[in-house]
Amino acid sequence: MRVLSALIFSNIWIATGAAALTLASARQVGGAPVEIGALGAMVFWATLAVYSLDRRVGGRGEDRLAGSVRHRWLSGHRGIVTVVIGIGIAGSAVSAWMLRLPTLMALVPLAVVSVGYSLPLIFWKGARLKDLPHVKTPATALVWAVVTCGLPALELGGPLNPGIWTWLMLERALFVYALTLPFDVRDLHSDRAGGLRTLAGLLGEDGSFMLAQAAVLAVIVSAAVRAFSGPGVGGLAVMLASLASLGLLLYGKRRFAARRPPGELYYAGVLDGMILGQAILLMIFG
């Protein structure tokens, strides 16, 4: 259990998922994962640094949720988290030198948004991006879509139909959005206590899970259309990953309805693990 906790709460787990999904997405846009190895490495190190920075910087809402398994681990390993941030920044810098110029240029606004998520770089009453009303979850989904789906196409540099590119990124954004909404439900009470306004605060637990299920159902329909009548690369893999995610969302909704919310590993372990799950399926069926 200690090894599992370290893997998850040090953000190695989510960083591995991000890198793997980036590499696997090369197959959706006509390339091979080996062709964007440097981008995959950069995404791993950058995700490790950004997520660790978010955990290291205190704030409102879920940042101050005391007593959870996650926060107990972080409180006992603050030095390790700081070292991980440094390693992530160094690894990102080295990997970035190997990328094409268009990819580097696209990374600049993404870096500003990612760092501004945890640090007050966006001056709206001195708030961080995640403190702005109803912004946290949509911003996360959009950045993930651009990084894991848009950047591989840009790095490969080949011709790509803009319509298909947009389709794939919207599909990816909805998939990540569906996986991210339950985190807002988890943090509902602490966000309210910290004065944060989120969509989960408006919709409540049941409504938030219903929206997440609607999002993942939209992904299933989109992937099915691609698989059977359109640009079908990766359609089956996305369908399978989305069906598994739908099952996890139904499970989470039932646990909340029974007033027995799932534990931390459901979120940081299993839901985040679906990112890696889709990547593996894309490698197999893409």
PAZAPA-4460 file (N, C-alpha, C; in steps of 0.05 Angstrom, whole numbers, plus 32768, in hexadecimal, padded with zeros to 4 digits):
% residues 286
    n_x    n_y    n_z   ca_x   ca_y   ca_z    c_x    c_y    c_z   seq   type   mol
   8010   7FE8   8000   8000   8000   8000   8011   8019   8000     1      M     A
   8028   8018   800E   803A   8030   800E   8044   8036   7FF3     2      R     A
   804C   8021   7FE4   8056   8025   7FC9   8040   8031   7FB7     3      V     A
   8028   8026   7FBA   8011   8030   7FAA   800B   804D   7FB0     4      L     A
   800B   8054   7FCA   8006   8070   7FD2   801C   8082   7FC7     5      S     A
   8035   807A   7FC9   804B   808A   7FBE   8048   808E   7FA0     6      A     A
   8041   8079   7F92   803D   807B   7F75   8027   808F   7F6D     7      L     A
   8011   808E   7F7C   7FFA   809F   7F76   7FFE   80BB   7F7F     8      I     A
   8005   80BE   7F99   8005   80D9   7FA5   801E   80E9   7F9E     9      F     A
   8033   80DC   7F93   804A   80EB   7F89   8045   80F5   7F6D    10      S     A
   802E   80ED   7F61   8025   80F5   7F47   8033   80E6   7F30    11      N     A
   8042   80D2   7F37   804F   80C1   7F22   8039   80B3   7F12    12      I     A
   8024   80AB   7F1F   800E   809C   7F13   8001   80AD   7EFD    13      W     A
   7FF8   80C5   7F04   7FEA   80D6   7EF1   7FFD   80E0   7EDB    14      I     A
   8017   80E4   7EE2   802A   80EC   7ECE   802F   80D6   7EB9    15      A     A
   8030   80BD   7EC3   8033   80A7   7EB1   801C   80A5   7E9E    16      T     A
   8003   80A9   7EA9   7FEC   80A8   7E98   7FEC   80BE   7E83    17      G     A
   7FF4   80D6   7E8B   7FF5   80EC   7E78   8009   80E7   7E61    18      A     A
   8021   80DD   7E69   8035   80D7   7E54   802C   80C0   7E42    19      A     A
   8021   80AB   7E4E   8018   8094   7E3E   8002   809C   7E2A    20      A     A
   7FEF   80AC   7E34   7FD9   80B5   7E22   7FE3   80C7   7E0C    21      L     A
   7FF6   80D8   7E12   8002   80E8   7DFD   800F   80D7   7DE8    22      T     A
   801F   80C4   7DF0   802D   80B2   7DDD   8019   80A2   7DCD    23      L     A
   8005   8097   7DDA   7FF2   8086   7DCD   7FE1   8096   7DB9    24      A     A
   7FDD   80B0   7DBE   7FCC   80C0   7DAD   7FDA   80C5   7D92    25      S     A
   7FF4   80C0   7D90   8001   80C3   7D76   7FF4   80B1   7D61    26      A     A
   7FEA   809A   7D6A   7FDE   8087   7D58   7FC3   8092   7D4D    27      R     A
   7FB6   80A3   7D5C   7F9D   80AE   7D53   7FA1   80C2   7D3D    28      Q     A
   7FB8   80CE   7D3C   7FBD   80E3   7D28   7FD2   80DA   7D13    29      V     A
   7FD4   80C0   7D0F   7FE4   80B5   7CF9   8001   80B1   7CFE    30      G     A
   800A   80B2   7D17   8026   80AE   7D1D   802B   8096   7D2F    31      G     A
   8042   8094   7D3A   804A   807F   7D4C   8054   808B   7D66    32      A     A
   804F   807E   7D7D   8058   8089   7D96   8076   808F   7D97    33      P     A
   8086   807E   7D8A   80A3   8082   7D8B   80AB   809D   7D7E    34      V     A
   809A   80A7   7D6C   80A1   80C0   7D5E   809E   80D8   7D70    35      E     A
   8090   80D6   7D86   808D   80ED   7D98   8096   80E6   7DB4    36      I     A
   80AC   80D6   7DB5   80B6   80CE   7DCF   80BE   80E6   7DE1    37      G     A
   80CA   80FA   7DD5   80D2   8112   7DE4   80BA   8120   7DF0    38      A     A
   80A5   8121   7DE0   808C   812E   7DEA   8080   811E   7E02    39      L     A
   8080   8104   7DFF   8076   80F3   7E15   8086   80F7   7E2E    40      G     A
   80A1   80F9   7E2C   80B2   80FE   7E43   80AC   8119   7E4F    41      A     A
   80A9   812E   7E3E   80A4   8149   7E48   8089   814A   7E57    42      M     A
   8075   813C   7E4C   805B   813C   7E59   805C   812E   7E74    43      V     A
   806C   8118   7E76   806F   810A   7E90   807B   811D   7EA4    44      F     A
   8092   8129   7E9D   80A0   813A   7EB1   808F   8153   7EB8    45      W     A
   8083   815F   7EA4   8073   8177   7EA9   805B   8171   7EBB    46      A     A
   804D   815A   7EB5   8036   8153   7EC6   8040   814E   7EE3    47      T     A
   8056   8140   7EE6   8061   813B   7F00   8066   8155   7F0F    48      L     A
   8072   8169   7F01   8078   8183   7F0E   805F   8192   7F14    49      A     A
   804D   8194   7F01   8035   81A5   7F05   8023   819A   7F1B    50      V     A
   801E   8180   7F1A   800C   8174   7F2F   8019   8175   7F4A    51      Y     A
   8034   8171   7F4B   8041   8173   7F65   8041   818F   7F70    52      S     A
   8044   81A3   7F5E   8042   81BF   7F66   8027   81C5   7F72    53      L     A
   8013   81BB   7F65   7FF7   81BF   7F6F   7FF4   81B3   7F8B    54      D     A
   8000   819C   7F90   7FFE   818F   7FAA   800F   819E   7FBF    55      R     A
   8025   81AA   7FB6   8037   81B8   7FC8   802D   81D3   7FD1    56      R     A
   801F   81E1   7FC0   8015   81FC   7FC6   7FFB   81FA   7FD4    57      V     A
   7FF9   8205   7FEC   7FE0   8205   7FFB   7FCD   8219   7FF0    58      G     A
   7FB3   8216   7FF7   7F9F   8229   7FED   7F85   8224   7FFA    59      G     A
   7F70   8228   7FE9   7F55   8224   7FF3   7F4A   8209   7FEA    60      R     A
   7F31   8204   7FF2   7F23   81EC   7FE8   7F31   81D2   7FEF    61      G     A
   7F35   81C2   7FDA   7F40   81A7   7FDF   7F5C   81A8   7FE8    62      E     A
   7F6B   81BF   7FE4   7F86   81C1   7FEE   7F88   81BF   800C    63      D     A
   7F72   81C6   8019   7F72   81C6   8036   7F61   81B0   8043    64      R     A
   7F5B   819C   8033   7F4C   8185   803D   7F5E   8174   804E    65      L     A
   7F5B   8177   8067   7F6D   8168   807A   7F61   814C   8080    66      A     A
   7F73   813A   8086   7F6B   8120   808F   7F68   810B   8079    67      G     A
   7F69   8112   8060   7F66   80FE   804B   7F81   80EF   8048    68      S     A
   7F7F   80D8   803C   7F97   80C8   8037   7FAC   80D8   8027    69      V     A
   7FA2   80E6   8013   7FB3   80F6   8001   7FC2   810B   8011    70      R     A
   7FB4   811A   8021   7FC0   8130   802F   7FD2   8127   8046    71      H     A
   7FCC   8110   8052   7FDE   8105   8066   7FF9   80FD   8059    72      R     A
   7FF7   80F1   8041   8010   80E9   8033   8020   8102   802C    73      W     A
   8012   8116   8021   8020   812E   8018   802D   813D   8030    74      L     A
   801F   813D   8046   8029   814B   805E   8043   813D   8068    75      S     A
   8044   8123   8064   805B   8115   806E   8072   8113   805A    76      G     A
   806E   811D   8042   8082   811A   802D   8086   8134   801D    77      H     A
   8085   814B   802B   8087   8165   801E   80A2   8169   8011    78      R     A
   80B7   815E   801D   80D1   8160   8011   80D3   8151   7FF7    79      G     A
   80C7   8139   7FF7   80C7   8129   7FDE   80B8   8137   7FC8    80      I     A
   80A1   8143   7FCF   8091   8152   7FBB   80A1   8169   7FAF    81      V     A
   80B0   8177   7FC0   80C1   818D   7FB6   80D6   8183   7FA3    82      T     A
   80E3   816D   7FAA   80F7   8161   7F98   80EB   8158   7F7E    83      V     A
   80D3   814C   7F7F   80C5   8144   7F67   80BF   815B   7F54    84      V     A
   80B8   8172   7F60   80B3   818A   7F50   80CC   8192   7F41    85      I     A
   80E3   8192   7F4F   80FC   8199   7F42   8104   8186   7F2C    86      G     A
   8100   816C   7F31   8107   8158   7F1D   80F5   815B   7F05    87      I     A
   80DB   8160   7F0A   80C8   8163   7EF4   80CF   817B   7EE3    88      G     A
   80D6   8192   7EEF   80DE   81A9   7EE0   80F7   81A4   7ECF    89      I     A
   810B   8198   7EDB   8123   8191   7ECD   811E   817E   7EB5    90      A     A
   810F   816A   7EBA   8108   8157   7EA5   80F9   8164   7E8F    91      G     A
   80E6   8176   7E95   80D7   8184   7E81   80E9   8195   7E6F    92      S     A
   80FC   81A3   7E7C   810E   81B4   7E6D   811F   81A4   7E59    93      A     A
   812A   818E   7E63   813B   817D   7E51   812A   8172   7E3A    94      V     A
   8112   8168   7E40   8102   815D   7E2B   80F9   8172   7E17    95      S     A
   80F3   818A   7E20   80EA   819F   7E0F   80FE   81A6   7DF9    96      A     A
   8118   81A3   7DFE   812C   81A9   7DEA   812A   8197   7DD2    97      W     A
   811D   8180   7DD5   811B   816D   7DBF   8102   8170   7DAE    98      M     A
   80F1   8183   7DB5   80D7   8186   7DA7   80D9   8199   7D90    99      L     A
   80C6   8197   7D7D   80C4   81A9   7D67   80BC   81C5   7D70   100      R     A
   80C4   81D9   7D62   80BD   81F5   7D69   809F   81FA   7D6C   101      L     A
   808E   81F1   7D59   8072   81F5   7D5D   8067   81E9   7D77   102      P     A
   8071   81D2   7D7E   8068   81C6   7D98   8071   81D7   7DAF   103      T     A
   808A   81E1   7DAE   8094   81F2   7DC4   8083   820B   7DC7   104      L     A
   807B   8217   7DB0   806B   822F   7DB1   8050   822A   7DBD   105      M     A
   8044   8212   7DB7   802A   820B   7DC2   802C   8206   7DE0   106      A     A
   8044   81FE   7DE9   8047   81F7   7E05   8047   8210   7E17   107      L     A
   804D   8227   7E0C   804F   8240   7E1C   8035   8247   7E2A   108      V     A
   801F   824A   7E1B   8005   8250   7E29   7FFC   8239   7E3B   109      P     A
   8002   8220   7E33   7FFA   820A   7E43   8009   820A   7E5E   110      L     A
   8022   8212   7E5D   8032   8214   7E76   8027   822A   7E88   111      A     A
   8020   8240   7E7C   8015   8257   7E8C   7FFB   824E   7E9A   112      V     A
   7FEA   8241   7E8B   7FD0   8238   7E97   7FD5   8223   7EAC   113      V     A
   7FE7   8210   7EA7   7FEC   81FA   7EBA   7FF8   8204   7ED4   114      S     A
   800C   8217   7ED2   8018   8222   7EEA   8004   8235   7EF8   115      V     A
   7FF5   8244   7EE8   7FE1   8256   7EF3   7FCA   8248   7F01   116      G     A
   7FC8   822E   7EFC   7FB3   821E   7F0A   7FB9   821E   7F28   117      Y     A
   7FD2   821E   7F30   7FDA   821B   7F4C   7FE5   8235   7F57   118      S     A
   7FF1   8246   7F46   7FFD   825F   7F4F   7FED   8277   7F44   119      L     A
   7FEB   828D   7F53   7FDB   82A4   7F4A   7FE8   82B4   7F33   120      P     A
   7FEB   82A7   7F1C   7FF5   82B5   7F05   7FDF   82C4   7EF6   121      L     A
   7FC6   82BC   7EFA   7FAF   82C9   7EEE   7FA3   82DA   7F03   122      I     A
   7FA5   82F4   7F00   7F9E   8306   7F16   7F81   830D   7F15   123      F     A
   7F71   82FC   7F20   7F54   8301   7F24   7F4F   8300   7F42   124      W     A
   7F50   8318   7F4E   7F4F   831A   7F6B   7F65   8309   7F78   125      K     A
   7F7C   8308   7F6B   7F93   82F9   7F76   7F8F   82DB   7F77   126      G     A
   7F7D   82D1   7F67   7F76   82B4   7F68   7F87   82A4   7F54   127      A     A
   7F89   828A   7F59   7F94   8277   7F46   7F7E   8270   7F33   128      R     A
   7F85   8263   7F1D   7F71   825A   7F09   7F5D   8248   7F16   129      L     A
   7F66   8236   7F27   7F54   8222   7F34   7F41   822F   7F48   130      K     A
   7F47   8248   7F4F   7F35   8256   7F62   7F1F   8265   7F54   131      D     A
   7F20   8268   7F39   7F0C   8277   7F2B   7EF2   8266   7F2A   132      L     A
   7EDB   8273   7F2B   7EC2   8264   7F2C   7EBE   8252   7F14   133      P     A
   7EB9   8239   7F19   7EB1   8225   7F04   7EC6   8221   7EEE   134      H     A
   7EDF   8227   7EF4   7EF4   8225   7EDF   7F05   820C   7EE2   135      V     A
   7F08   8202   7EFB   7F1B   81EE   7F01   7F19   81D5   7EEF   136      K     A
   7F02   81C9   7EEE   7EFE   81B0   7EDF   7EFF   81B4   7EC1   137      T     A
   7EF1   81C7   7EB5   7EF3   81CB   7E98   7F0F   81D2   7E8F   138      P     A
   7F1E   81E2   7E9F   7F39   81E9   7E97   7F4B   81D0   7E97   139      A     A
   7F48   81BF   7EAB   7F58   81A7   7EAD   7F53   8195   7E94   140      T     A
   7F39   8192   7E8D   7F32   8181   7E76   7F3D   818C   7E5C   141      A     A
   7F3C   81A6   7E58   7F45   81B2   7E3F   7F64   81B0   7E3D   142      L     A
   7F72   81B5   7E52   7F8F   81B3   7E52   7F98   8196   7E4C   143      V     A
   7F8B   8183   7E59   7F92   8167   7E54   7F8D   8160   7E37   144      W     A
   7F77   8169   7E2B   7F70   8163   7E10   7F85   816E   7DFD   145      A     A
   7F8D   8187   7E01   7FA1   8193   7DEF   7FBC   8186   7DF2   146      V     A
   7FC4   8180   7E0B   7FDE   8173   7E0F   7FDF   8157   7E04   147      V     A
   7FCC   8147   7E0B   7FCD   812A   7E04   7FC3   8124   7DE8   148      T     A
   7FB4   8136   7DDC   7FA9   8130   7DC2   7FB3   8144   7DAD   149      C     A
   7FB3   815E   7DB4   7FBC   8172   7DA1   7FDA   8173   7D9C   150      G     A
   7FE9   8172   7DB2   8006   8173   7DAF   8013   815C   7D9F   151      L     A
   8009   8143   7DA2   8014   812E   7D91   8011   8133   7D73   152      P     A
   7FFA   813E   7D6B   7FF6   8144   7D4F   8009   815A   7D46   153      A     A
   800C   816E   7D57   801E   8184   7D51   803B   817B   7D4F   154      L     A
   8043   816A   7D61   805F   8161   7D62   8065   814F   7D4A   155      E     A
   8052   813F   7D41   8056   812E   7D2A   8059   813E   7D10   156      L     A
   804B   8155   7D0F   804F   8167   7CF9   8043   8160   7CDF   157      G     A
   8035   8149   7CDD   8028   8141   7CC4   800E   814F   7CBF   158      G     A
   8003   814B   7CA8   7FE9   8157   7CA1   7FD2   814A   7CB1   159      P     A
   7FC0   815A   7CBB   7FAA   814F   7CCB   7F91   8161   7CC6   160      L     A
   7F7B   8154   7CC0   7F62   8162   7CBC   7F5B   8171   7CD6   161      N     A
   7F58   818C   7CD4   7F51   819B   7CED   7F37   8192   7CFA   162      P     A
   7F24   8189   7CEA   7F0B   817F   7CF5   7F0F   8166   7D06   163      G     A
   7F20   8154   7CFC   7F25   813B   7D0B   7F35   8142   7D24   164      I     A
   7F48   8154   7D22   7F59   815C   7D39   7F47   8167   7D4F   165      W     A
   7F35   8179   7D47   7F22   8185   7D5A   7F10   8170   7D67   166      T     A
   7F07   815E   7D56   7EF5   8148   7D60   7F03   8138   7D75   167      W     A
   7F1C   8130   7D70   7F2B   811F   7D82   7F30   812E   7D9D   168      L     A
   7F37   8148   7D9B   7F3D   8157   7DB3   7F24   815B   7DC4   169      M     A
   7F0D   8160   7DB7   7EF4   8163   7DC6   7EEC   8149   7DD4   170      L     A
   7EF0   8133   7DC6   7EEB   8119   7DD1   7EFC   8114   7DE9   171      E     A
   7F16   811B   7DE7   7F29   8117   7DFD   7F21   8129   7E15   172      R     A
   7F19   8142   7E0F   7F12   8155   7E24   7EFA   814B   7E33   173      A     A
   7EE6   8140   7E25   7ECE   8135   7E33   7ED5   811D   7E44   174      L     A
   7EE8   810C   7E3A   7EF0   80F5   7E4A   7EFD   80FE   7E64   175      F     A
   7F10   8111   7E62   7F1D   811A   7E7A   7F0A   8129   7E8D   176      V     A
   7EF8   8138   7E81   7EE4   8147   7E91   7ED3   8134   7EA1   177      Y     A
   7ECB   811D   7E95   7EBB   810A   7EA3   7ECA   80FD   7EBA   178      A     A
   7EE4   80FA   7EB7   7EF4   80EE   7ECD   7EFB   8103   7EE2   179      L     A
   7EFA   811D   7EDB   7F02   8132   7EEE   7EEB   813B   7F00   180      T     A
   7ED2   813A   7EF5   7EBB   8144   7F05   7EB8   8136   7F20   181      L     A
   7EBD   811C   7F22   7EBA   810F   7F3D   7ECE   811B   7F52   182      P     A
   7EE4   8126   7F49   7EF7   8132   7F5B   7EEA   814B   7F68   183      F     A
   7EDA   815A   7F58   7ECC   8171   7F62   7EB7   8168   7F77   184      D     A
   7EAB   8151   7F72   7E97   8146   7F85   7EA6   813F   7F9F   185      V     A
   7EBD   8132   7F9C   7ECD   812B   7FB4   7ED3   8144   7FC5   186      R     A
   7EDA   815A   7FB7   7EE3   8172   7FC5   7ECC   8185   7FCA   187      D     A
   7EB3   817D   7FC7   7E9C   818F   7FC8   7E9B   819F   7FE2   188      L     A
   7E9D   8191   7FF8   7E9A   819E   8012   7EB2   81B0   8019   189      H     A
   7ECA   81A6   8012   7EE2   81B6   8018   7EE4   81CF   8005   190      S     A
   7EDA   81CC   7FEC   7EDA   81E3   7FDA   7EC6   81F8   7FE5   191      D     A
   7EAF   81EF   7FEE   7E9C   8202   7FF9   7EA7   8210   8011   192      R     A
   7EB5   8201   8022   7EC0   820D   803A   7ED6   8221   8033   193      A     A
   7EE4   821C   801D   7EF9   822E   8014   7EEF   8245   8003   194      G     A
   7ED5   8246   7FFE   7EC9   825B   7FEE   7ECC   8257   7FD0   195      G     A
   7ED2   823F   7FC7   7ED5   8239   7FAA   7EBA   8231   7F9E   196      L     A
   7EB4   823D   7F87   7E9B   8236   7F79   7EA2   8223   7F62   197      R     A
   7E97   820B   7F63   7E9C   81F7   7F4E   7E81   81EE   7F43   198      T     A
   7E82   81E0   7F2C   7E6A   81D6   7F20   7E5D   81C2   7F32   199      L     A
   7E6D   81B2   7F41   7E62   819F   7F53   7E52   81AC   7F69   200      A     A
   7E5A   81C5   7F71   7E4B   81D4   7F85   7E30   81DC   7F7B   201      G     A
   7E2D   81E0   7F61   7E13   81E7   7F55   7E02   81CE   7F51   202      L     A
   7E0E   81B9   7F46   7DFF   81A1   7F3F   7DFB   818E   7F55   203      L     A
   7E0C   818E   7F69   7E0B   817B   7F7F   7E18   8160   7F76   204      G     A
   7E18   814D   7F88   7E26   8134   7F83   7E18   8125   7F6C   205      E     A
   7DFE   8121   7F6D   7DF0   8112   7F59   7DF1   811F   7F3E   206      D     A
   7DED   8139   7F3D   7DED   8147   7F23   7E09   8147   7F16   207      G     A
   7E1E   8148   7F27   7E39   8148   7F1C   7E40   812D   7F10   208      S     A
   7E38   8117   7F1E   7E3D   80FD   7F13   7E2D   80F8   7EF9   209      F     A
   7E14   8103   7EF8   7E04   8100   7EE0   7E11   810F   7EC9   210      M     A
   7E1C   8127   7ECE   7E2A   8135   7EB9   7E43   8126   7EAF   211      L     A
   7E52   811B   7EC2   7E69   810B   7EBB   7E62   80F3   7EAA   212      A     A
   7E4C   80E6   7EB1   7E42   80CF   7EA1   7E39   80D8   7E86   213      Q     A
   7E2C   80EF   7E84   7E24   80F9   7E69   7E3C   80FF   7E58   214      A     A
   7E51   810A   7E64   7E6A   8110   7E55   7E77   80F7   7E4B   215      A     A
   7E78   80E2   7E5B   7E86   80CA   7E52   7E74   80BB   7E3E   216      V     A
   7E5A   80BD   7E40   7E48   80B1   7E2C   7E4C   80BF   7E11   217      L     A
   7E50   80DA   7E12   7E55   80E8   7DF9   7E6F   80DF   7DEC   218      A     A
   7E83   80D9   7DFD   7E9C   80CE   7DF2   7E98   80B3   7DE5   219      V     A
   7E88   80A2   7DF2   7E82   8087   7DE7   7E75   808A   7DCC   220      I     A
   7E61   809B   7DC9   7E53   80A0   7DB0   7E66   80AA   7D9B   221      V     A
   7E77   80BE   7DA3   7E8A   80C9   7D90   7E9E   80B4   7D86   222      S     A
   7EA8   80A4   7D98   7EBB   8090   7D91   7EAF   807A   7D7F   223      A     A
   7E95   8074   7D85   7E87   8060   7D74   7E83   806B   7D58   224      A     A
   7E7C   8084   7D56   7E79   8090   7D3B   7E93   808F   7D2C   225      V     A
   7EA9   8095   7D3A   7EC3   8094   7D2D   7ECB   8078   7D25   226      R     A
   7EC4   8065   7D36   7ECC   8049   7D31   7EBD   803D   7D1A   227      A     A
   7EA4   8045   7D16   7E94   8037   7D02   7E8F   8047   7CE9   228      F     A
   7E92   8062   7CEA   7E8C   8071   7CD1   7E9E   8088   7CCC   229      S     A
   7EB1   808D   7CDD   7EC2   80A5   7CD9   7EDF   809E   7CDD   230      G     A
   7EEF   80B2   7CE7   7F0B   80AC   7CED   7F0E   809A   7D04   231      P     A
   7F10   8080   7CFF   7F0D   806C   7D14   7F25   8065   7D24   232      G     A
   7F3C   8072   7D20   7F54   806B   7D2F   7F50   8070   7D4D   233      V     A
   7F52   805B   7D5C   7F4F   805C   7D79   7F32   805C   7D83   234      G     A
   7F1F   805A   7D71   7F03   805B   7D7A   7EFC   8046   7D8D   235      G     A
   7F04   802D   7D88   7EFE   8017   7D9A   7F0B   801A   7DB5   236      L     A
   7F24   8023   7DB5   7F32   8027   7DCE   7F24   803C   7DDF   237      A     A
   7F1C   8052   7DD3   7F0F   8067   7DE2   7EF4   805E   7DED   238      V     A
   7EE5   804E   7DDD   7ECC   8043   7DE6   7ED0   8031   7DFE   239      M     A
   7EE3   801F   7DFD   7EE8   800D   7E14   7EF0   801C   7E2D   240      L     A
   7F02   8030   7E2A   7F0A   8040   7E41   7EF3   804F   7E4D   241      A     A
   7EE2   805A   7E3B   7ECB   806A   7E44   7EB6   8058   7E52   242      S     A
   7EB2   8040   7E48   7E9F   802E   7E55   7EA8   8027   7E71   243      L     A
   7EC2   8022   7E74   7ECD   801C   7E8E   7ECA   8034   7EA0   244      A     A
   7ECF   804C   7E96   7ECC   8064   7EA6   7EAF   8069   7EAE   245      S     A
   7E9C   8062   7E9C   7E80   8065   7EA3   7E79   8053   7EBA   246      L     A
   7E83   803A   7EBA   7E7F   8028   7ED1   7E8A   8033   7EEB   247      G     A
   7EA1   8040   7EEA   7EAD   804C   7F02   7E9C   8063   7F0B   248      L     A
   7E91   8073   7EF9   7E81   808A   7F01   7E67   8080   7F0E   249      L     A
   7E5B   806B   7F03   7E43   8060   7F0F   7E48   8056   7F2B   250      L     A
   7E5F   8049   7F2E   7E67   8040   7F49   7E6A   8057   7F5C   251      Y     A
   7E78   806C   7F54   7E7C   8083   7F65   7E61   8090   7F6D   252      G     A
   7E4F   8092   7F59   7E35   809F   7F5F   7E26   808E   7F73   253      K     A
   7E27   8074   7F71   7E19   8063   7F84   7E24   8065   7FA0   254      R     A
   7E3F   8068   7FA2   7E4B   806B   7FBC   7E43   8085   7FC9   255      R     A
   7E42   809A   7FBA   7E3A   80B4   7FC5   7E1C   80B3   7FCD   256      F     A
   7E0C   80A6   7FBD   7DEF   80A4   7FC3   7DEB   8095   7FDD   257      A     A
   7DFC   8081   7FE2   7DFB   8071   7FFB   7E09   807F   8012   258      A     A
   7E12   8097   800E   7E21   80A6   8023   7E3A   8097   802C   259      R     A
   7E46   8089   8019   7E60   807B   801E   7E73   8083   8007   260      R     A
   7E7D   809B   8007   7E8E   80A5   7FF1   7EA6   8092   7FED   261      P     A
   7EAE   808E   7FD4   7EC6   807D   7FD0   7EDF   808A   7FDB   262      P     A
   7EF3   8079   7FE0   7F0C   8083   7FEC   7F1D   8091   7FD8   263      G     A
   7F34   809B   7FE2   7F46   80AB   7FD1   7F51   809C   7FB9   264      E     A
   7F55   8082   7FBC   7F60   8072   7FA6   7F4D   8070   7F8F   265      L     A
   7F33   8073   7F94   7F1F   8073   7F7E   7F25   808A   7F6B   266      Y     A
   7F2C   80A1   7F76   7F31   80B9   7F66   7F4E   80B9   7F5A   267      Y     A
   7F62   80BB   7F6C   7F7D   80BE   7F62   7F89   80A4   7F57   268      A     A
   7F7D   808D   7F5E   7F87   8074   7F54   7F77   806A   7F3C   269      G     A
   7F5D   8066   7F3F   7F4D   8059   7F2B   7F44   806D   7F15   270      V     A
   7F38   8083   7F1D   7F2F   8096   7F08   7F47   80A1   7EF8   271      L     A
   7F5B   80AA   7F06   7F73   80B3   7EF8   7F80   809C   7EE8   272      D     A
   7F7C   8084   7EF2   7F87   806D   7EE3   7F7A   8068   7EC8   273      G     A
   7F62   8073   7EC4   7F55   806F   7EAB   7F63   807F   7E94   274      M     A
   7F73   8093   7E9C   7F83   80A1   7E88   7F97   808D   7E7D   275      I     A
   7FA5   807F   7E8E   7FB8   806A   7E86   7FA9   8053   7E78   276      L     A
   7F91   804D   7E81   7F81   8038   7E75   7F7B   803E   7E58   277      G     A
   7F73   8056   7E52   7F6D   805D   7E36   7F86   805C   7E25   278      Q     A
   7F9D   8064   7E31   7FB6   8063   7E22   7FBD   8046   7E1B   279      A     A
   7FBA   8034   7E2E   7FC1   8018   7E28   7FAF   800D   7E13   280      I     A
   7F95   8013   7E14   7F82   800A   7E00   7F88   8015   7DE5   281      L     A
   7F91   802E   7DE4   7F98   803A   7DCA   7FB1   802C   7DBE   282      L     A
   7FC3   8024   7DD0   7FDB   8016   7DC6   7FD3   7FFA   7DBB   283      M     A
   7FBF   7FEE   7DC7   7FB6   7FD3   7DBF   7FA4   7FD4   7DA6   284      I     A
   7F90   7FE5   7DA7   7F7C   7FE5   7D92   7F7E   7FFD   7D7F   285      F     A
   7F90   8010   7D85   7F93   8027   7D73   7FA0   801F   7D59   286      G     A
***
